[in-house]
Amino acid sequence: MQPKLTLVGAGPGDGELITLKGIRALQQADVVLYDDLVNTALLDFAPVNAERMYVGKRIGRASLSQEQINELIVRLAQEHGHVVRLKGGDSYVFGRGYEELQYARDYNIPGEVVPGVSSCLAVPASQGIPVTCRGVSESFWVITGTTRHGDLSDDLLLAAQSNATVVVLMGMHKLDKICTMYNHFGRGHLPMAVVQNGTRADERCVVGQVWEMPRLVAAQGVGAPAVIIIGEVVALHPSFVREYARNLAVESL
């Protein structure tokens, strides 16, 4: 029994979007520590006798701290062997994967990273929205909705003034502030989409313009977990024109 840590990106929610290498890592696991947004059907790939433990975190719910998770990884690796840390999306995109891997290495536990399909790419694509498109958007930003101190990222201030597509992860509790920022820069007219439970069977999407999005989201009962997409590419959504016209009609009633 050799202690080992493998960080596996589970993808954005659809269980079929995990990589083949990720499945093979799960098949060799002695312990699986999985997060809140992981499709639990993926746990079936682990051996029957492998320990499965939920260590997810979500705002407003009791959970283990990151320090506790780090310590748990080391203890379980030393006691059982191969620990697979199964994270939603990609471990290195706002997943704190590097912190966990480095902590394990500090205890001489070797680690490996199996990249995952990030929601910043997969969720817009699942709605027919390309994050880049020739003649429409030449680049895209991926930004967390909240910094470690609970504030909006300074990068969002810069992104809101650019022509780039902006994808905001973990930002629903800051939606009003994000829209206010865009309005402040005179960009409230930009197309915007909010996609809840992206790539899953219960995926929901609201499209419109930045200035009206807080009202539309509240009216349709869409909330976290969700991905926010802002930029001209959102107008390429297959039903943008129809949905936008319908939302205007509803708001006028």
Secondary structure as GFF3:
##gff-version 3
##sequence-region A 1 253
A	DSSP	beta_strand	4	9	.	.	.	ID=ss1
A	DSSP	three_ten_helix	15	17	.	.	.	ID=ss2
A	DSSP	alpha_helix	20	27	.	.	.	ID=ss3
A	DSSP	beta_strand	31	34	.	.	.	ID=ss4
A	DSSP	three_ten_helix	40	45	.	.	.	ID=ss5
A	DSSP	beta_strand	51	54	.	.	.	ID=ss6
A	DSSP	alpha_helix	66	80	.	.	.	ID=ss7
A	DSSP	beta_strand	82	87	.	.	.	ID=ss8
A	DSSP	alpha_helix	97	106	.	.	.	ID=ss9
A	DSSP	beta_strand	111	114	.	.	.	ID=ss10
A	DSSP	alpha_helix	119	126	.	.	.	ID=ss11
A	DSSP	beta_strand	140	144	.	.	.	ID=ss12
A	DSSP	alpha_helix	154	159	.	.	.	ID=ss13
A	DSSP	beta_strand	165	169	.	.	.	ID=ss14
A	DSSP	three_ten_helix	172	174	.	.	.	ID=ss15
A	DSSP	alpha_helix	175	184	.	.	.	ID=ss16
A	DSSP	beta_strand	191	196	.	.	.	ID=ss17
A	DSSP	beta_strand	204	209	.	.	.	ID=ss18
A	DSSP	three_ten_helix	210	212	.	.	.	ID=ss19
A	DSSP	alpha_helix	213	220	.	.	.	ID=ss20
A	DSSP	beta_strand	226	230	.	.	.	ID=ss21
A	DSSP	three_ten_helix	232	236	.	.	.	ID=ss22
A	DSSP	alpha_helix	240	252	.	.	.	ID=ss23
###
